[in-house]
Amino acid sequence: MLMFEVRIPKMGASTVEVDLTKWYVSVGTSVVPGQILAEVESEKTNIEIEAETAGVVAEILVDEGSVTEVGTVICRINTEQ
């Protein structure tokens, strides 16, 4: 099983933590590149995290409303079709 790890992207030199404010997918959801997976919020901005690959969401590792560090894996996508 090939898994693609989705991480919180770097959002600026001073940002080390973000709030994961919303999931737009759940385990079992089929995704395509560019599809919005989640939204995160820092002190300065909100960003949408998009799928970089096609597949099926296999795991969600960070709950909505959680504070997490930049670089953290938030979900895994099974890329084997």
N, C-alpha and C positions, 0 to 999 in steps of 0.2 A: 504494500500500500504506500503510495507516494503522497506525502503530506507537505503542503506549503504553509509556512508559519506567517501569520499576519501580525505585525508589530506596530506599536505606537511609534509614529515617525517623529523625528527631531522637529521641533517647532520654534526654534530660536535658541540663541546661546544661553539665555538665562532660565529657560523652561526645563524643569527636571521632573515635574509631576503634572498629571492632567486628570480631569474627571471624565470617566466614560459615562456620558449622559444618556445615550440611547443606542440600542441594537435595532437594526432594520432587518436582521435575519435571525434564524434559529437553527439548531442542529437539524440536519436533513434538508435544508434549503439548497437548491441548485443555484449557483452563481455564475456570472460571466464577467470578463474583465471590464472594469469601469463601474460595476454595480456597487452602490453604497452599502457597506456592511454595518458601520457604526458611526457615531458622532462623539467627538471628544472636545473638551473645553479646557483652555488654560486661562491664566489670569488675563491674557490679552486678546485671545481669539478662539473661535470655534472652528474645527475642521471636520470634514467628513472623510472617513477612511474607506477607500475603495478596494475592491478585489483586483488583484494584479493577474489572476489566472482563473480559468474556468474550473469548476468542480462542484463538490458538495460539502457544505459546512459539516465537519466531523466533530469538532469540539469547540465550545465557548469556555474560555478560561478565566475571564474577568466579568463580574456581574455589573449590570447597569447600576449607576450611582457610586461605583467604587473609584477611589483615587489610586492611580497606578503610575509607575515611572515610565518615562520615555524609553523606548527600546523593548518594553515588555511584550511578550507574545500574548495576544488577546484571543486569538482563535486559530484553529487549524482547518485547512481545506484539503479534502481528499481529491487529488487531481487525476486519479485513475478513473476512466469512464467505462 
